């Protein structure tokens, strides 16, 4: 049980180590929140005007207005304005009535009067020339890589040894 | 002792057993219905009762814990009898469904759903025990396959209702999903009153030889003679269900957010794959009656390893459907075999408590922990992997080999187990 707990803690710690916030994830959360209407609180991820640009009158919209939400891998952003732009993230949403919005979300830290505000979507722009989503054959926003697959195989082997050890211990005690 | 020597299934005919199957299948059907309907209507509930996504996460977690608490109730079947517990659970669940439909706020709804899970989780354990005890061994595998397949059909029923409601010219409240369930629930509750106590349980209760045995302690299945089997079944069900529950929880998210599939198409895929996948349960039931529990379980786990890993690497929407069908058939269908593992190796006086340990104390925690870990690793904002698809495939690779190993090494083959002889051995 101790080893099982250690493996679980290691997994949780690994996930906690990844402190960098992916701009693609922020865009996706914003769109998902927008899709929930006011209950989703999309203003946590983007301003009122930016949200209105994608879904007009979102506050009174029913949940589930978007039938598809798709976000692609972001690319470095050259935008200069009232915010430090981290990435331009391509996305598309398909409304249940069939309408489609393809655009790019600019993600970064808005500069306030005294300090910077948390990373948010601060603008949406028309899709650029490199607008490529996973469904268009573009890359996924992230992947495990070879190291991740090898780690999973190693974890599988470790779990097998751990379970075998636990069973031998339990059997040994039962026959004592 | 004469009662102990009755051959199973000879006193009560095939007609009675069909009735048993119908009346206990509702346990697994409504478990599938209830777990799916909450996820389905949660967004509407938040708008109606006022709440945020963060609160929705808390509701899911608290409701999930109800299944764990259900352990204490499920274990009572060895003390008060299978029939009585089955009646208590259906009445309790019906009341909770009515209370959910009438919820004035989120706290009330969470409480009603938490209590629902207690009754549902107990009902599952006692339903599996009843099937094991009422059916002769040559029919047991098939019967377990039918009962467990109802779980998938319960989930599909929600999709069918949603489709029908979508055709109506007016909006349908989320409360209707719970109110509609009351009609069959009341009918089943009335029908279950005519059920008899299982022959095995009645025989054990009448026998003086069993008076010295402990029918109350929750720790009885951990006595030295059962400990190794309970632990092996527990580890296997924990790992298997961890994979199955994570895949069931995350597939729709993966399809919609990482493959770009629409909500409606992913719902259609899930319904179609659920119907095809239900065949996996039935085939498992047939095969384990012919070839034995262990070989069928190993074959199903191999199928889960292959199709479960592949499913979350597919970005082609056409290829997704057949692989989803196979992953559901193998991954979820194997529960027909694990339900045999969690009941058949144990004598009647402790069987329900052993099933409760395997199901409520191991399987349900697996269903809570694994989706959480996959979510943390695959979180698109801060996860170490950043992809739910990859996190899910890696989880399948990490957990299934150990499941297959422990099942092969430590689980007993129970295809030909004679429950009467097992009870006699315990008595003497």
Interface residues (C-beta under 8 A of the other chain):
Chain A: X8 X11 X12 X14 X15 X16 X17 X18 X19 X20 X21 X22 X24 X25 X26 X28 X29 X33 X36 X37 X38 X39 X40 X41 X62 X63 X64 X66 X67 X68 X69 X70 X71 X92 X94 X96 X133 X134 X135 X140 X141 X142 X143 X144 X148 X149 X151 X152 X153 X155 X156 X157 X159 X160 X162 X163 X164 X166 X167 X170 X171 X173 X174 X175
Chain B: X43 X44 X46 X47 X50 X51 X52 X53 X224 X225 X227 X228 X231 X232 X235 X239 X256 X257 X258 X259 X260 X261 X262 X263 X264 X315 X369 X373 X376 X377 X379 X380 X381 X382 X383 X384 X385 X386 X387 X389 X390 X391 X393 X394 X395 X397 X398 X399 X400 X401 X402 X405 X406 X409 X410
